[in-house]
Every structure is written in structure tokens, then in C-alpha cells.
Amino acid sequence: MLHIDGSYGEGGGQILRTSLSLAAITGQPIRIDRIRAGRSKPGLAIQHLTGVRAAAAICQAKVKGDALRSMTLEFIPSCPTVAGHYSFDVTETTGAGSAGAITLILQTILLPLALAKGNSVVTLRGGTHVSWSPPITYIEQVYLPTLRQMGVQAQVQVRAWGWYPRGGGEVELRVTGAGDKATSPLSGLQLLERGTLQQVRGLAVVTELPSHIPQRMAMRAENLLQQAHLKGKVQPLRQRGVGPGAGIFLTAEYEYSRSGFGAVGEIGLPAERVAEIATQELLDFHANGAPVDQFLGDQLLLPAALASEKSQYKVAEITTHQTTNAWVIEQFGLAKVCIDEETQIVTVAAVVK
């Protein structure tokens, strides 16, 4: 059994998610201790626990320690990942409404299902746009299109938007499995340059709120982009959801890469200020010149480690999230990750056995 220190480095939920994904893919039994030990509320939170149970379901794993706030987990896969129809709901974990981030659950099971023999359809219910986690719009507009370049065939459809604290969002994930291919169907990724900016497009979305709010967010974002001599089109929308919520998401599409930036509304935070937060993040990234934003830089490590070819990409910023995730991947002995903090180039190559 592989023992993993859940408090290593950044010490967050990414250690858990990457470990679960790789355990499901490799069949390697794992034990994770000191899960999120440094957090104000350590151990498994709602979305982490739902992720554990989702990962267990797809490889019929035997699990010990799958309880809220548990700081130790044993996860023993019983079989290779099984493609199929699945449904995971964070409210079933708590018995009450919750905005636990379903995007984190999605990222836990996506690659195991992509490497499985058949196709899968997964329904996820909970929070679609939650602070400190990638919004589902980022998954749809940036993460999945980039993985498509590596051979991962997956799509998401948002059926309902879910904000903190009520949640209630619903997303359908469709994954095309790899079949019986003898070698990894994933190819390496080379992203050292981003090329010219093609367009900036965005969504300003509310649920259960007046239509002037998304219009104000969209107008403010477009004005800021225009001031920076960038063309952008932001669509204001009122969508379906179980409670009030607001957010904006901007996608910068370059010749060779994509990046995304978003902000979620809060009580007392003007719509214009929400737009300013997301737009400023985009402008800062654009000025940086790198092809890969810091969040995608972290999220690409796992698919790159599973690819049959070497990957290299340049990130806007090296974070402890990235270096911690690289450490977890190397514990499984599948790939070597080199992060050059001077050039900000990440190199991932499979270990030859």
C-alpha cells in the first residue's frame, strides 16, 4: 500500500484528488494521512468526501475513513475503472443542501473514465461556481478544450447553476473511453508559446436576480477590455438555479492556447466590481505573455503524466499547488516532473520501466 502525506507542501484537497485518480487508474491501494491538516477545518470536506465516493464507485474500491472531517483514508481499488452511467450528488453526502464544488469531483473521475474501455455519462449535482475551485465554465471553456488536444474526449452541459451556499447546480459529463488500446491514448502537449490573441468572450450570469445585474457586469468588462485595446464580447444571461447568484467568466482565446478568469458575486459587492476582478486577472495574464495560466498549469500535470509522449508548457506563475501536485504524481512512479522556476517551464515525461 502506497502511503501519502496529505499535509505535504500546499497540503490541500489536490493531494487527495490526484491520489484517488491515480489509484483508480493504476489499481494501486493507497493510504492518505493528515488530510488537509493545516486547514482551519481539516480533513475531508463535503466535496472531498463526495469525490472519494465517486472514485470508489468507478473502480469498486474498498474504502476506510470516508467520513466528514476524517484525516485518514484507505482506498483499495477492486477492479479497473468501469465505464457507465453514474450520478453523484453532494447533498446526498450531507443530507442537506450544499454548494460543494462539483468541478473538483469531475476532475477526480474524468481521467480514469477517459482511460476506461467504454463510454460514460455522469450527472453531478452541487455547486457549479464556488470560490476557491474552478467554475464549471472554466472546465467547459478552457480545461476540456486543452485536454482535447491531448486526446481526451469529454463534454459538459450545464443544466442548472449552483452558487454558494445553497448549491443545487446540475452538470452532465460525457466521456468517450479509450477502449482496448495497448498504449496510452493521451498524447503529449507542447505549449511554449500562445501566439496572437484571437478573441475574448465571456458570460455574465445571474439566477433569481434582476436582468440589469448581468448587463452591468457585461458592460463594465467590455469597457475595461476596450480601454486596454482588447476586443471582447460578454453575453449577459439569466439562467436556471435554485437561489440567487451572480458571476462573470471571461475566456481569452489565443492562437495555441486558452485561459479563463472569473469572479462570483457576493452580498454588498457591486456588479461592476465583480466584472473588474475578473477582467483585471485577464489583463494581468495577457501582459505576462505565458500560454498557460497558473490554474491550468496545475491541472495539466496529471494528464501529462499519463501521456505516451513528453509534455512541455510554460506557465504564468509557479505555485505551491503545482509543486505539490507534481510531488504526488511522482509518488506513483509513473512520470518525472521538472518545474523550472527560472524559465517557468514545466516538463513531464513518463518513467521508462
C-alpha positions as CSV (number, residue, x, y, z in Angstrom):
1,M,0.0,0.0,0.0
2,L,1.3,3.4,-1.0
3,H,1.4,5.9,1.9
4,I,0.9,9.6,1.1
5,D,1.3,12.5,3.5
6,G,-1.8,14.7,3.0
7,S,-0.1,17.6,4.7
8,Y,2.8,17.8,2.2
9,G,3.5,21.2,0.5
10,E,0.3,23.1,-0.1
11,G,-1.5,20.4,1.9
12,G,-4.9,20.8,0.2
13,G,-7.5,18.7,-1.5
14,Q,-5.5,18.4,-4.7
15,I,-3.3,15.7,-3.0
16,L,-6.5,13.7,-2.3
17,R,-7.9,14.2,-5.8
18,T,-4.7,13.3,-7.7
19,S,-4.1,10.3,-5.4
20,L,-7.7,9.0,-6.0
21,S,-7.4,9.4,-9.8
22,L,-4.1,7.6,-10.0
23,A,-5.3,4.8,-7.6
24,A,-8.3,4.2,-9.8
25,I,-6.2,4.3,-13.0
26,T,-3.3,2.1,-11.7
27,G,-5.2,-0.1,-9.2
28,Q,-2.6,0.9,-6.6
29,P,-4.0,0.7,-3.0
30,I,-3.3,4.0,-1.1
31,R,-3.4,5.4,2.4
32,I,-3.5,9.1,2.9
33,D,-2.8,10.5,6.4
34,R,-3.1,14.0,7.8
35,I,-5.6,15.1,5.1
36,R,-5.7,18.9,4.9
37,A,-4.1,19.0,8.3
38,G,-3.2,22.7,8.1
39,R,-6.6,24.0,7.1
40,S,-8.9,25.8,9.6
41,K,-11.4,22.9,9.2
42,P,-9.0,19.9,8.5
43,G,-9.9,16.6,7.0
44,L,-12.5,15.7,4.3
45,A,-15.0,18.4,3.5
46,I,-18.2,17.7,1.6
47,Q,-16.8,17.9,-1.9
48,H,-13.8,15.8,-0.9
49,L,-15.9,13.1,0.6
50,T,-18.2,13.0,-2.4
51,G,-15.1,12.8,-4.6
52,V,-13.9,9.8,-2.6
53,R,-17.2,8.0,-3.0
54,A,-17.3,8.8,-6.7
55,A,-13.8,7.5,-7.3
56,A,-14.7,4.4,-5.3
57,A,-17.8,3.8,-7.4
58,I,-16.0,3.7,-10.7
59,C,-13.4,1.2,-9.6
60,Q,-15.4,-0.6,-6.9
61,A,-12.9,0.3,-4.2
62,K,-12.9,-0.7,-0.6
63,V,-12.7,2.4,1.5
64,K,-11.9,3.1,5.1
65,G,-12.2,6.6,6.7
66,D,-14.8,8.0,4.3
67,A,-16.4,10.4,6.8
68,L,-16.7,14.1,7.1
69,R,-13.6,15.6,8.7
70,S,-11.7,12.3,8.5
71,M,-8.0,12.9,8.2
72,T,-7.1,9.4,7.2
73,L,-8.3,7.4,4.2
74,E,-7.6,4.0,2.9
75,F,-8.6,3.4,-0.7
76,I,-8.2,-0.1,-2.3
77,P,-9.5,-0.5,-5.9
78,S,-11.1,-3.8,-6.7
79,C,-11.1,-3.6,-10.5
80,P,-10.1,-1.4,-13.4
81,T,-12.3,1.7,-13.9
82,V,-15.7,0.7,-15.1
83,A,-17.4,2.9,-17.7
84,G,-21.1,3.5,-17.3
85,H,-23.8,5.8,-16.1
86,Y,-23.2,7.4,-12.8
87,S,-24.8,10.1,-10.6
88,F,-23.1,11.9,-7.7
89,D,-24.8,14.5,-5.5
90,V,-23.1,16.4,-2.7
91,T,-26.4,16.8,-0.9
92,E,-26.6,13.0,-0.6
93,T,-23.3,13.2,1.4
94,T,-24.8,15.7,3.9
95,G,-28.5,15.1,3.7
96,A,-29.0,18.8,3.2
97,G,-28.4,21.5,0.5
98,S,-24.8,22.3,-0.2
99,A,-22.6,24.1,-2.7
100,G,-19.7,21.6,-2.5
101,A,-17.8,22.1,-5.7
102,I,-18.8,19.5,-8.3
103,T,-15.9,20.5,-10.6
104,L,-13.5,19.0,-8.1
105,I,-15.4,15.8,-8.2
106,L,-15.4,15.9,-12.0
107,Q,-11.7,16.3,-12.2
108,T,-11.2,13.3,-9.8
109,I,-13.0,10.9,-12.1
110,L,-12.5,12.3,-15.6
111,L,-9.2,10.8,-16.5
112,P,-10.0,7.3,-15.1
113,L,-13.2,7.3,-17.1
114,A,-11.3,8.6,-20.2
115,L,-8.9,5.6,-20.0
116,A,-11.7,3.1,-19.4
117,K,-12.9,0.7,-22.1
118,G,-16.4,2.2,-22.7
119,N,-18.2,5.5,-22.7
120,S,-19.6,7.2,-19.6
121,V,-22.3,9.6,-18.7
122,V,-22.1,11.2,-15.3
123,T,-24.6,13.5,-13.6
124,L,-23.1,15.8,-10.9
125,R,-25.2,17.9,-8.5
126,G,-23.9,20.6,-6.2
127,G,-22.1,23.9,-6.6
128,T,-21.1,24.8,-10.2
129,H,-19.5,28.2,-9.3
130,V,-17.8,28.2,-5.9
131,S,-14.9,30.3,-4.6
132,W,-11.5,28.5,-4.4
133,S,-12.4,26.0,-7.1
134,P,-12.6,26.1,-10.9
135,P,-16.0,27.1,-12.1
136,I,-17.8,24.8,-14.5
137,T,-17.4,27.4,-17.2
138,Y,-13.6,27.1,-16.8
139,I,-13.9,23.4,-17.2
140,E,-16.1,23.8,-20.3
141,Q,-14.2,26.7,-22.0
142,V,-10.5,26.0,-21.0
143,Y,-9.8,22.7,-19.3
144,L,-11.7,20.3,-21.6
145,P,-10.7,22.0,-24.9
146,T,-7.0,21.8,-23.8
147,L,-7.3,18.1,-22.8
148,R,-8.9,17.5,-26.2
149,Q,-5.5,18.5,-27.8
150,M,-4.1,15.6,-25.7
151,G,-6.7,13.0,-26.9
152,V,-9.3,13.3,-24.0
153,Q,-12.8,13.3,-25.5
154,A,-15.2,14.8,-23.0
155,Q,-18.0,17.4,-22.9
156,V,-20.1,19.0,-20.2
157,Q,-23.5,20.5,-20.3
158,V,-24.8,22.8,-17.5
159,R,-28.4,22.1,-16.7
160,A,-28.7,24.4,-13.6
161,W,-26.3,26.8,-12.0
162,G,-25.4,26.4,-8.3
163,W,-23.9,29.1,-6.1
164,Y,-22.7,29.2,-2.5
165,P,-24.2,28.3,-0.1
166,R,-27.3,26.6,-1.5
167,G,-25.8,24.7,-4.4
168,G,-28.4,23.0,-6.4
169,G,-26.5,23.1,-9.7
170,E,-26.5,20.2,-12.1
171,V,-24.0,19.2,-14.8
172,E,-23.9,16.3,-17.2
173,L,-20.4,15.0,-18.1
174,R,-20.0,12.7,-21.2
175,V,-16.7,10.9,-21.6
176,T,-15.5,8.8,-24.5
177,G,-13.4,5.9,-23.2
178,A,-10.2,4.8,-24.7
179,G,-11.3,1.2,-25.5
180,D,-8.7,-1.6,-25.6
181,K,-5.7,0.5,-26.8
182,A,-2.5,-1.2,-25.6
183,T,-0.7,2.2,-25.1
184,S,-1.9,5.4,-23.5
185,P,-4.3,7.2,-25.8
186,L,-3.1,10.5,-24.4
187,S,-0.6,12.4,-26.4
188,G,1.9,14.9,-25.0
189,L,1.3,18.7,-25.1
190,Q,3.7,21.4,-26.3
191,L,2.7,24.8,-25.2
192,L,5.7,27.1,-25.0
193,E,4.1,29.9,-27.0
194,R,0.5,31.1,-27.1
195,G,0.5,33.0,-30.4
196,T,-1.7,36.0,-31.1
197,L,-4.9,36.8,-29.2
198,Q,-7.8,35.7,-31.3
199,Q,-10.7,36.9,-29.1
200,V,-12.0,37.5,-25.6
201,R,-15.5,36.3,-25.0
202,G,-17.5,35.9,-21.8
203,L,-20.6,35.2,-19.9
204,A,-22.2,37.4,-17.2
205,V,-24.8,35.2,-15.5
206,V,-27.4,35.5,-12.7
207,T,-30.0,33.3,-11.3
208,E,-33.0,34.6,-9.4
209,L,-31.8,38.2,-9.7
210,P,-32.8,41.2,-11.9
211,S,-31.6,41.2,-15.5
212,H,-29.8,44.6,-15.1
213,I,-27.1,42.9,-13.0
214,P,-25.6,40.7,-15.7
215,Q,-26.0,43.6,-18.1
216,R,-23.9,45.8,-15.8
217,M,-21.3,43.2,-15.4
218,A,-21.0,42.6,-19.1
219,M,-20.8,46.4,-19.9
220,R,-18.1,47.0,-17.3
221,A,-16.0,44.1,-18.5
222,E,-16.3,45.2,-22.2
223,N,-15.4,48.8,-21.3
224,L,-12.3,47.7,-19.4
225,L,-11.2,45.5,-22.2
226,Q,-11.7,48.3,-24.7
227,Q,-9.6,50.7,-22.6
228,A,-6.8,48.1,-22.7
229,H,-7.2,47.9,-26.6
230,L,-8.6,44.4,-26.5
231,K,-11.8,43.4,-28.2
232,G,-14.2,41.5,-26.1
233,K,-17.8,40.4,-26.2
234,V,-19.6,39.4,-23.0
235,Q,-23.1,37.9,-23.1
236,P,-25.5,38.8,-20.2
237,L,-27.7,35.9,-19.2
238,R,-30.4,35.0,-16.7
239,Q,-30.2,31.2,-16.1
240,R,-31.9,28.5,-14.1
241,G,-30.8,27.9,-10.4
242,V,-32.3,27.2,-7.0
243,G,-31.3,30.5,-5.5
244,P,-29.9,33.9,-6.2
245,G,-26.4,34.2,-7.5
246,A,-24.2,36.1,-9.9
247,G,-20.8,35.7,-11.7
248,I,-18.8,36.5,-14.7
249,F,-16.4,34.4,-16.7
250,L,-14.0,35.5,-19.4
251,T,-12.1,33.3,-21.9
252,A,-9.0,34.6,-23.7
253,E,-8.5,32.5,-26.8
254,Y,-5.0,32.7,-28.3
255,E,-3.6,31.0,-31.4
256,Y,-2.4,28.0,-29.5
257,S,-3.9,28.1,-26.0
258,R,-6.8,29.3,-23.9
259,S,-7.1,30.8,-20.4
260,G,-10.1,31.7,-18.3
261,F,-10.8,34.1,-15.5
262,G,-13.9,34.5,-13.3
263,A,-15.4,36.2,-10.3
264,V,-18.5,35.4,-8.2
265,G,-20.8,37.9,-6.7
266,E,-21.3,38.4,-3.0
267,I,-23.8,40.4,-0.9
268,G,-22.7,44.0,-0.9
269,L,-20.3,43.6,-3.9
270,P,-21.5,45.8,-6.8
271,A,-21.9,44.1,-10.2
272,E,-19.3,46.4,-11.7
273,R,-16.7,45.3,-9.1
274,V,-17.3,41.6,-9.9
275,A,-16.6,42.4,-13.5
276,E,-13.5,44.4,-12.6
277,I,-12.0,41.5,-10.6
278,A,-12.2,39.0,-13.5
279,T,-11.1,41.5,-16.1
280,Q,-8.1,42.6,-14.2
281,E,-7.0,39.0,-13.8
282,L,-7.3,38.5,-17.6
283,L,-5.3,41.7,-18.3
284,D,-2.6,40.7,-15.9
285,F,-2.3,37.3,-17.6
286,H,-2.3,38.9,-21.0
287,A,0.6,41.1,-20.0
288,N,2.5,38.2,-18.7
289,G,2.9,36.5,-22.1
290,A,2.8,32.9,-21.0
291,P,0.5,30.5,-22.8
292,V,-0.8,28.6,-19.7
293,D,-2.4,30.3,-16.6
294,Q,-1.4,29.1,-13.1
295,F,-4.6,27.1,-12.6
296,L,-4.3,25.2,-15.9
297,G,-0.6,24.7,-15.2
298,D,-1.6,22.6,-12.2
299,Q,-4.5,20.8,-13.8
300,L,-2.4,19.7,-16.8
301,L,0.2,17.8,-14.7
302,L,-1.9,14.6,-14.3
303,P,-2.9,14.2,-18.0
304,A,0.7,15.0,-19.0
305,A,1.9,12.3,-16.6
306,L,-0.4,9.7,-18.2
307,A,0.6,10.7,-21.8
308,S,2.7,8.5,-24.0
309,E,4.9,11.4,-25.0
310,K,6.8,14.1,-23.2
311,S,4.9,17.4,-22.4
312,Q,6.3,20.8,-22.0
313,Y,4.5,24.0,-21.3
314,K,5.2,27.5,-19.9
315,V,3.1,28.8,-17.0
316,A,2.4,32.4,-16.0
317,E,3.3,31.5,-12.4
318,I,4.8,28.6,-10.4
319,T,2.6,27.9,-7.4
320,T,2.9,25.5,-4.4
321,H,-0.2,23.9,-5.8
322,Q,1.8,22.9,-8.8
323,T,4.9,21.7,-7.0
324,T,2.7,19.7,-4.5
325,N,0.7,18.1,-7.3
326,A,4.0,17.2,-9.0
327,W,5.2,15.5,-5.8
328,V,2.0,13.4,-5.5
329,I,2.3,12.2,-9.1
330,E,5.9,11.2,-8.6
331,Q,4.9,9.1,-5.6
332,F,3.2,6.7,-8.0
333,G,6.3,6.3,-10.1
334,L,4.6,6.9,-13.4
335,A,6.3,10.1,-14.5
336,K,9.1,12.6,-13.7
337,V,8.0,16.2,-13.4
338,C,10.6,19.0,-13.7
339,I,9.5,22.6,-12.8
340,D,12.0,25.2,-13.8
341,E,11.2,28.2,-11.6
342,E,13.5,30.5,-13.6
343,T,12.0,29.8,-17.1
344,Q,8.6,28.8,-15.7
345,I,8.7,25.8,-18.0
346,V,7.1,22.5,-16.8
347,T,8.4,19.3,-18.3
348,V,6.6,16.0,-17.7
349,A,7.9,12.7,-19.0
350,A,6.8,9.1,-18.4
351,V,9.1,6.9,-16.4
352,V,10.5,4.1,-18.6
353,K,10.2,0.8,-16.9
